[in-house]
Amino acid sequence: MTSLGVEDRTMKKVSVRVVDDIDSQILSILRENARTKNVEIARRVNLTEGGVRARIAKMLKDGVIEKFTVVTRSNDVSGLILIKTQLDQMRVVGKRLREMAVAIYETSGEYDLAAEMRADNVELFNNKVDEIRSFPGVIDTMTLIKMT
């Protein structure tokens, strides 16, 4: 069995929902291609289509599956923005970041937060960095761009 941590939207607590081996197999298939038909998933994990549909619905309800999304193979730019905040503004900044980041991490050390960002090109990526820098409570940033 695998344990997945699911962060709630308030950044206050992390609940854990245990998924079994079949759920894990379903998740793996959906990570490869979120458009895989339930009938195909059922065939691969030896369940009925209804059983797969019910498991996916439960994982959505429990927050194990947060969303289905599109991943493109364009010349996109991705990276991490490390963010130093005023101590009393970290949660507010984190909440605003959720609207634009792929993922957010709380860090320790010189920076308080890290935002994983993606954009279709360097100019759009830089626009996102500039927007973060304009947030009230942001003191400093450091940008790490992924080299492909």
C-alpha positions in Angstrom: 0.0 0.0 0.0 1.1 3.5 -0.7 0.4 6.6 1.4 -0.2 9.9 -0.4 -0.1 13.2 1.5 -2.8 15.6 0.4 -2.4 19.3 1.3 -5.6 21.2 1.9 -6.0 24.6 0.4 -5.4 26.5 3.7 -1.8 25.2 4.1 -2.8 24.3 7.7 -2.8 20.6 7.7 -2.0 17.6 5.6 -4.3 14.6 5.6 -3.3 11.2 4.4 -5.3 8.8 2.4 -3.9 5.4 1.9 -4.3 4.0 -1.6 -4.0 0.3 -2.4 -2.1 -1.4 -5.2 -4.9 -1.1 -7.6 -5.4 2.6 -7.0 -1.7 3.0 -7.4 -1.8 1.2 -10.8 -4.8 3.4 -11.9 -2.8 6.6 -10.9 0.2 5.4 -12.8 -1.9 4.8 -16.0 -3.6 8.2 -15.6 -0.2 9.9 -15.1 1.0 8.4 -18.4 -2.2 9.5 -20.2 -5.1 11.1 -18.3 -7.4 10.5 -21.3 -7.1 6.7 -21.0 -10.6 5.3 -21.2 -11.9 3.6 -18.1 -12.5 0.4 -20.1 -8.8 0.3 -21.0 -7.8 1.0 -17.4 -10.2 -1.8 -16.2 -8.6 -4.3 -18.6 -5.1 -3.4 -17.4 -5.9 -3.6 -13.7 -8.3 -6.5 -13.9 -11.4 -4.6 -12.7 -14.8 -3.7 -14.2 -15.2 -0.4 -15.9 -17.7 0.6 -13.1 -15.1 -0.4 -10.5 -12.5 1.9 -12.1 -15.0 4.7 -12.4 -15.9 4.4 -8.7 -12.2 4.3 -7.6 -11.4 7.4 -9.6 -14.4 9.2 -8.2 -13.3 8.3 -4.7 -9.8 9.5 -5.3 -11.1 12.8 -6.7 -13.4 13.2 -3.6 -10.6 12.4 -1.2 -8.2 14.8 -2.9 -5.7 12.1 -4.0 -6.4 13.2 -7.6 -6.5 17.0 -7.6 -7.1 17.7 -11.2 -6.8 16.4 -14.8 -4.6 18.7 -16.9 -3.0 19.1 -20.3 0.8 18.8 -20.7 2.2 20.3 -23.9 5.5 19.5 -25.6 6.1 23.1 -26.7 9.2 25.2 -26.0 7.9 25.9 -22.5 10.0 27.4 -19.8 9.9 26.0 -16.3 11.7 26.8 -13.1 11.6 27.5 -9.4 11.2 31.0 -7.9 12.6 31.1 -4.3 10.7 33.8 -2.3 11.7 35.6 0.8 8.7 37.2 2.6 7.9 39.3 5.6 7.3 36.7 8.3 3.6 37.7 8.8 2.9 37.6 5.1 4.1 34.1 4.1 0.7 32.5 4.2 -0.9 35.4 2.2 1.9 35.2 -0.4 1.5 31.4 -0.5 -2.2 31.7 -1.1 -1.7 34.1 -4.1 1.0 31.8 -5.5 -1.5 28.9 -5.6 -3.4 30.8 -8.4 -0.4 30.8 -10.7 2.1 28.1 -9.7 2.3 24.4 -10.7 3.4 23.6 -7.1 4.4 25.6 -3.9 6.9 24.5 -1.3 7.6 25.9 2.1 11.3 26.1 2.6 13.7 26.7 5.5 16.7 28.8 5.4 17.2 32.1 3.5 14.0 31.8 1.5 10.5 31.0 2.9 8.7 29.7 -0.2 9.5 28.1 -3.6 7.1 28.3 -6.5 7.4 25.9 -9.4 6.3 27.8 -12.5 5.8 27.1 -16.2 5.2 29.4 -19.1 5.1 29.1 -22.8 8.1 31.3 -23.3 10.8 33.2 -21.4 8.9 36.5 -21.7 5.8 35.1 -20.1 7.9 33.3 -17.4 9.6 36.6 -16.6 6.2 38.3 -16.4 5.2 35.8 -13.7 8.4 36.5 -11.8 7.7 40.2 -12.0 4.2 39.7 -10.7 5.4 37.7 -7.7 8.0 40.4 -6.9 5.1 42.9 -6.8 3.1 40.9 -4.2 2.9 42.8 -0.9 5.1 41.1 1.7 7.7 39.8 -0.9 11.1 40.9 0.1 13.4 39.1 -2.4 13.3 36.4 -5.0 15.8 34.1 -6.7 14.9 32.4 -10.0 16.2 29.0 -11.1 15.3 28.1 -14.7 15.4 24.5 -15.8 17.9 23.8 -18.5 16.6 21.3 -21.1 
